[in-house]
């Protein structure tokens, strides 16, 4: 749980949240693929892209 007083989060909680978002994003991507194959390719593509965005939202950004 986040420590509001010191504005810190538990590293284990961050790892758990990252794992959850990856799993959620993967499920949304798969749903998008099924929607596309069921006859709505543009909607399926949008859902798949949304899932990809969710899945990689917790990735560390590379510094340039």
VMD Tcl script that builds the backbone (N, CA, C; Angstrom):
set m [mol new atoms 192]
animate dup $m
set s [atomselect $m all]
$s set {name element resname resid chain x y z} {
  {N N UNK 1 A 0.831 -1.171 0.000}
  {CA C UNK 1 A 0.000 0.000 0.000}
  {C C UNK 1 A 0.878 1.238 0.000}
  {N N UNK 2 A 0.435 2.268 -0.636}
  {CA C UNK 2 A 1.213 3.491 -0.723}
  {C C UNK 2 A 1.317 4.161 0.635}
  {N N UNK 3 A 2.493 4.635 0.929}
  {CA C UNK 3 A 2.724 5.377 2.161}
  {C C UNK 3 A 2.494 6.850 1.844}
  {N N UNK 4 A 1.299 7.324 2.138}
  {CA C UNK 4 A 0.906 8.673 1.775}
  {C C UNK 4 A 1.768 9.701 2.499}
  {N N UNK 5 A 2.112 9.429 3.738}
  {CA C UNK 5 A 2.891 10.376 4.528}
  {C C UNK 5 A 4.241 10.670 3.877}
  {N N UNK 6 A 4.914 9.640 3.416}
  {CA C UNK 6 A 6.245 9.804 2.818}
  {C C UNK 6 A 6.228 9.705 1.299}
  {N N UNK 7 A 5.045 9.568 0.726}
  {CA C UNK 7 A 4.876 9.492 -0.724}
  {C C UNK 7 A 5.738 8.382 -1.337}
  {N N UNK 8 A 5.713 7.194 -0.722}
  {CA C UNK 8 A 6.460 6.045 -1.228}
  {C C UNK 8 A 5.519 4.879 -1.457}
  {N N UNK 9 A 5.901 3.998 -2.349}
  {CA C UNK 9 A 5.133 2.774 -2.563}
  {C C UNK 9 A 6.037 1.583 -2.273}
  {N N UNK 10 A 5.409 0.496 -1.913}
  {CA C UNK 10 A 6.108 -0.740 -1.626}
  {C C UNK 10 A 6.576 -1.341 -2.960}
  {N N UNK 11 A 7.855 -1.707 -3.098}
  {CA C UNK 11 A 8.338 -2.308 -4.352}
  {C C UNK 11 A 7.571 -3.564 -4.751}
  {N N UNK 12 A 7.150 -4.359 -3.756}
  {CA C UNK 12 A 6.371 -5.565 -4.068}
  {C C UNK 12 A 5.022 -5.201 -4.658}
  {N N UNK 13 A 4.432 -4.122 -4.183}
  {CA C UNK 13 A 3.143 -3.676 -4.708}
  {C C UNK 13 A 3.298 -3.189 -6.149}
  {N N UNK 14 A 4.376 -2.476 -6.432}
  {CA C UNK 14 A 4.618 -2.009 -7.800}
  {C C UNK 14 A 4.775 -3.189 -8.748}
  {N N UNK 15 A 5.488 -4.221 -8.309}
  {CA C UNK 15 A 5.682 -5.414 -9.131}
  {C C UNK 15 A 4.346 -6.111 -9.375}
  {N N UNK 16 A 3.523 -6.190 -8.341}
  {CA C UNK 16 A 2.206 -6.820 -8.456}
  {C C UNK 16 A 1.329 -6.043 -9.434}
  {N N UNK 17 A 1.358 -4.707 -9.337}
  {CA C UNK 17 A 0.569 -3.872 -10.236}
  {C C UNK 17 A 1.048 -4.012 -11.679}
  {N N UNK 18 A 2.357 -4.073 -11.879}
  {CA C UNK 18 A 2.904 -4.225 -13.219}
  {C C UNK 18 A 2.478 -5.563 -13.814}
  {N N UNK 19 A 2.513 -6.610 -12.997}
  {CA C UNK 19 A 2.102 -7.928 -13.459}
  {C C UNK 19 A 0.619 -7.919 -13.839}
  {N N UNK 20 A -0.198 -7.260 -13.030}
  {CA C UNK 20 A -1.632 -7.175 -13.306}
  {C C UNK 20 A -1.896 -6.439 -14.613}
  {N N UNK 21 A -1.220 -5.319 -14.842}
  {CA C UNK 21 A -1.467 -4.558 -16.060}
  {C C UNK 21 A -1.009 -5.329 -17.296}
  {N N UNK 22 A 0.076 -6.076 -17.173}
  {CA C UNK 22 A 0.518 -6.897 -18.315}
  {C C UNK 22 A -0.520 -7.966 -18.641}
  {N N UNK 23 A -1.045 -8.623 -17.617}
  {CA C UNK 23 A -2.050 -9.666 -17.838}
  {C C UNK 23 A -3.338 -9.076 -18.401}
  {N N UNK 24 A -3.762 -7.948 -17.841}
  {CA C UNK 24 A -4.973 -7.289 -18.320}
  {C C UNK 24 A -4.808 -6.860 -19.771}
  {N N UNK 25 A -3.690 -6.227 -20.080}
  {CA C UNK 25 A -3.438 -5.782 -21.446}
  {C C UNK 25 A -3.419 -6.937 -22.431}
  {N N UNK 26 A -2.829 -8.058 -22.028}
  {CA C UNK 26 A -2.778 -9.239 -22.883}
  {C C UNK 26 A -4.185 -9.772 -23.157}
  {N N UNK 27 A -5.022 -9.791 -22.134}
  {CA C UNK 27 A -6.407 -10.267 -22.309}
  {C C UNK 27 A -7.189 -9.344 -23.245}
  {N N UNK 28 A -6.992 -8.039 -23.105}
  {CA C UNK 28 A -7.688 -7.083 -23.972}
  {C C UNK 28 A -7.203 -7.248 -25.418}
  {N N UNK 29 A -5.895 -7.454 -25.593}
  {CA C UNK 29 A -5.355 -7.691 -26.939}
  {C C UNK 29 A -5.997 -8.927 -27.577}
  {N N UNK 30 A -6.077 -9.993 -26.819}
  {CA C UNK 30 A -6.691 -11.226 -27.339}
  {C C UNK 30 A -8.157 -11.011 -27.694}
  {N N UNK 31 A -8.865 -10.246 -26.874}
  {CA C UNK 31 A -10.265 -9.942 -27.178}
  {C C UNK 31 A -10.359 -9.161 -28.489}
  {N N UNK 32 A -9.439 -8.231 -28.689}
  {CA C UNK 32 A -9.408 -7.474 -29.939}
  {C C UNK 32 A -9.178 -8.363 -31.156}
  {N N UNK 33 A -8.306 -9.345 -30.995}
  {CA C UNK 33 A -8.054 -10.285 -32.094}
  {C C UNK 33 A -9.307 -11.097 -32.408}
  {N N UNK 34 A -10.026 -11.519 -31.375}
  {CA C UNK 34 A -11.260 -12.284 -31.579}
  {C C UNK 34 A -12.333 -11.424 -32.233}
  {N N UNK 35 A -12.428 -10.174 -31.824}
  {CA C UNK 35 A -13.405 -9.259 -32.429}
  {C C UNK 35 A -13.085 -9.063 -33.903}
  {N N UNK 36 A -11.806 -8.892 -34.219}
  {CA C UNK 36 A -11.403 -8.700 -35.614}
  {C C UNK 36 A -11.727 -9.934 -36.459}
  {N N UNK 37 A -11.465 -11.107 -35.899}
  {CA C UNK 37 A -11.726 -12.331 -36.669}
  {C C UNK 37 A -13.223 -12.638 -36.755}
  {N N UNK 38 A -14.028 -12.019 -35.878}
  {CA C UNK 38 A -15.473 -12.249 -35.896}
  {C C UNK 38 A -16.188 -11.354 -36.902}
  {N N UNK 39 A -15.458 -10.451 -37.538}
  {CA C UNK 39 A -16.069 -9.658 -38.592}
  {C C UNK 39 A -16.055 -8.154 -38.389}
  {N N UNK 40 A -15.368 -7.679 -37.388}
  {CA C UNK 40 A -15.261 -6.235 -37.169}
  {C C UNK 40 A -13.778 -5.868 -37.074}
  {N N UNK 41 A -13.085 -5.874 -38.216}
  {CA C UNK 41 A -11.627 -5.694 -38.180}
  {C C UNK 41 A -11.166 -4.346 -37.627}
  {N N UNK 42 A -11.848 -3.266 -37.939}
  {CA C UNK 42 A -11.374 -1.968 -37.445}
  {C C UNK 42 A -11.599 -1.833 -35.936}
  {N N UNK 43 A -12.734 -2.309 -35.447}
  {CA C UNK 43 A -12.987 -2.291 -34.009}
  {C C UNK 43 A -11.997 -3.215 -33.296}
  {N N UNK 44 A -11.767 -4.387 -33.855}
  {CA C UNK 44 A -10.820 -5.330 -33.267}
  {C C UNK 44 A -9.416 -4.755 -33.195}
  {N N UNK 45 A -9.019 -4.037 -34.247}
  {CA C UNK 45 A -7.690 -3.417 -34.267}
  {C C UNK 45 A -7.587 -2.354 -33.172}
  {N N UNK 46 A -8.638 -1.564 -33.005}
  {CA C UNK 46 A -8.633 -0.522 -31.972}
  {C C UNK 46 A -8.547 -1.132 -30.576}
  {N N UNK 47 A -9.306 -2.191 -30.342}
  {CA C UNK 47 A -9.283 -2.862 -29.042}
  {C C UNK 47 A -7.911 -3.477 -28.799}
  {N N UNK 48 A -7.338 -4.095 -29.819}
  {CA C UNK 48 A -6.013 -4.709 -29.692}
  {C C UNK 48 A -4.961 -3.651 -29.375}
  {N N UNK 49 A -5.013 -2.518 -30.049}
  {CA C UNK 49 A -4.063 -1.434 -29.779}
  {C C UNK 49 A -4.220 -0.894 -28.358}
  {N N UNK 50 A -5.460 -0.810 -27.888}
  {CA C UNK 50 A -5.716 -0.364 -26.525}
  {C C UNK 50 A -5.098 -1.354 -25.532}
  {N N UNK 51 A -5.250 -2.648 -25.804}
  {CA C UNK 51 A -4.665 -3.672 -24.944}
  {C C UNK 51 A -3.153 -3.587 -24.913}
  {N N UNK 52 A -2.558 -3.310 -26.067}
  {CA C UNK 52 A -1.110 -3.171 -26.147}
  {C C UNK 52 A -0.649 -1.974 -25.311}
  {N N UNK 53 A -1.401 -0.892 -25.387}
  {CA C UNK 53 A -1.068 0.303 -24.610}
  {C C UNK 53 A -1.151 0.018 -23.112}
  {N N UNK 54 A -2.189 -0.703 -22.696}
  {CA C UNK 54 A -2.339 -1.064 -21.282}
  {C C UNK 54 A -1.196 -1.979 -20.849}
  {N N UNK 55 A -0.910 -2.970 -21.680}
  {CA C UNK 55 A 0.109 -3.961 -21.337}
  {C C UNK 55 A 1.475 -3.318 -21.119}
  {N N UNK 56 A 1.803 -2.321 -21.894}
  {CA C UNK 56 A 3.132 -1.715 -21.821}
  {C C UNK 56 A 3.153 -0.393 -21.059}
  {N N UNK 57 A 2.056 -0.062 -20.385}
  {CA C UNK 57 A 1.992 1.207 -19.672}
  {C C UNK 57 A 2.937 1.263 -18.472}
  {N N UNK 58 A 3.299 0.125 -17.907}
  {CA C UNK 58 A 4.176 0.097 -16.741}
  {C C UNK 58 A 5.637 -0.138 -17.115}
  {N N UNK 59 A 5.930 -0.247 -18.408}
  {CA C UNK 59 A 7.320 -0.452 -18.836}
  {C C UNK 59 A 8.158 0.776 -18.487}
  {N N UNK 60 A 9.391 0.520 -18.175}
  {CA C UNK 60 A 10.317 1.621 -17.883}
  {C C UNK 60 A 10.638 2.337 -19.193}
  {N N UNK 61 A 10.591 3.631 -19.154}
  {CA C UNK 61 A 10.923 4.440 -20.329}
  {C C UNK 61 A 12.440 4.569 -20.414}
  {N N UNK 62 A 12.955 4.431 -21.615}
  {CA C UNK 62 A 14.391 4.573 -21.786}
  {C C UNK 62 A 14.760 6.062 -21.788}
  {N N UNK 63 A 15.854 6.384 -21.142}
  {CA C UNK 63 A 16.296 7.782 -21.131}
  {C C UNK 63 A 17.217 8.021 -22.321}
  {N N UNK 64 A 17.051 9.139 -22.925}
  {CA C UNK 64 A 17.850 9.437 -24.128}
  {C C UNK 64 A 18.984 10.336 -23.800}
}
mol reanalyze $m
mol bondsrecalc $m
mol representation Tube
mol addrep $m
